[in-house]
């Protein structure tokens, strides 16, 4: 398997896990505002993970 494919798969999986974890924390908190804020915080990881992946993949293509 190509390294780019492995990197893409890992990044997508990490983003999906972060999204599911965020939803679980947010709705599992009930009326606790701090728990809901934790869920929102974890939800902001998704675009950060995907942006990091885009940066890594562009850097790899420029090196080749």
Secondary structure, DSSP 8 states (H G I E B T S, - for coil): --HHHHHHHHHHHHHHHHHHHHHHHHHHTTT-HHHHHHHHHHHTHHHHHHHHHHHHHHHHHHH-
